[in-house]
Amino acid sequence: MTGSGHCFVEWKEQFISQERGNRVVHYFLKDSAGESIIAVVGTERSVRHMFYVVAEEFVQVYGAENSIHAGFKWRSRREVVDWLTSMLSKQHVQGDGSSMYFYFSAFFLFSPCVWCYMYPVIDIL
């Protein structure tokens, strides 16, 4: 897998070890070709306290593109999830726009609070 021309379409979380005090979790980014790369590794430093670092493989393949360096770390799962999600958003925004169009279309079609605001607009059109 090369670093150029990729487009991440989803991320997933995989628990490697559930043993209390020794938990390990891996986070993967999946590209549009269906290939996954490990992006983040989380390890339990003490009971119920996780520590997350960017995976070396991810830095080697995508580090220069994504301004992330070896040893980059997060202190909470929420920070990791926000970063993984931002990786998806960046790719969609840089694309041809069709993915972003689909995202916003789906949001407006399936968000119940938006329907009440759409009806007046539809009547005008």
N, C-alpha and C positions, 0 to 999 in steps of 0.2 A: 504494500500500500504506500503510495507516495503522498507527500504533503500538498501537492498542487491540485487544484480543481475539485477538492472534496466538498461535500455538503452534508453536515450532520443533520439527521432527521429525528433522532430520538436518543434518550439516554436510559440506562437501566442500572439497578442496584442489585448486587449479588452478595449474599452473606456467605462468607467462606468458613467462618467459625462462629458458633453461637455460645461457646463455652464462657461462662461468667468469668470476668477478669482477663479474658484472652480473646475477646471478640475481634474479628477481622471482616471488613466489608470492602468490596471492589465496586467502582462505578465505571461504566463503559459508555462510550459515545458510539452510536451506530451511524454509518454514512449512507448515502443514497444508493450505493451499490450493495448494501446489506452486510458490509463488513464492520466488525466492532473492534475498537481499540480501548484498552484499559486507560482511563484518564486520571482516576484518583484512587488512592488506597487509604482506607481508614483503619486504624488500630486502636485498641483500648489501652490507654496508658495507666489508668487506675479504674477501679470499679465505677462503671457508668460515666467515664470521661473518655471520649473519643478524640483522636488526633488524626487529621487528614493531610496527606501530601499528594502533590501531583506525581503521577507515575512516570518513571524514567523513560519508558517506551513512548509515552505521549510527548514528552519534551523533545526526544530525538526526532520524532516524525513531524510534529506540528508546533513546537515551541517558538520558532522564529516568526511564524505566521500569526500566532496568537499572543505574543508578548508575555509569555509565561516562561519561567526559568526553573531549573532543577532546584529542588528544595522549597519551592513555593508551598505554603501550608495554609490550612483553614482550621479554625477552632470549633466550628459547629457544623452539623449536618445541613442546617439551613443555608449557611454560606456556600457549601458545596453545591447544593441544589440550585441556588441562585446562579452560581457560575456555570453549571452544566446547562441550565435553561438559557442563559445569555449566549452560550455557544450555539444553541439552536437558533436563537433570534438573529444573531449576526449572520448566519448562513442564509437565512430566509430573506433578510434585508438586502444582502449582496447579490441574491439571485435575480431572476428575470422579473420578479414581482408576482408571479402567479401563485407562489406558495403563500405570500402575504395576503393576496386577494382571497384565497381560499380560507385562510385563518380568520380574516375579518368577516367574510360571508358567513362562515359557520358560527362565529360569535353572535352576529346579529340575528341569524335564523333561530338559534337555540337558546338564546338568553331571554328568559321571560320578562325581565324588567325593560328590555329594549323594545319589545313588541308594542307596548303602549305609546312609545315615542315614534315608532315607525308609521303607524296608521295615518297620522296627519300628513306625513311626507308622501306616502303612497297616494293619498287622495289628491294631493296637489299635482302629482305627476300624471 
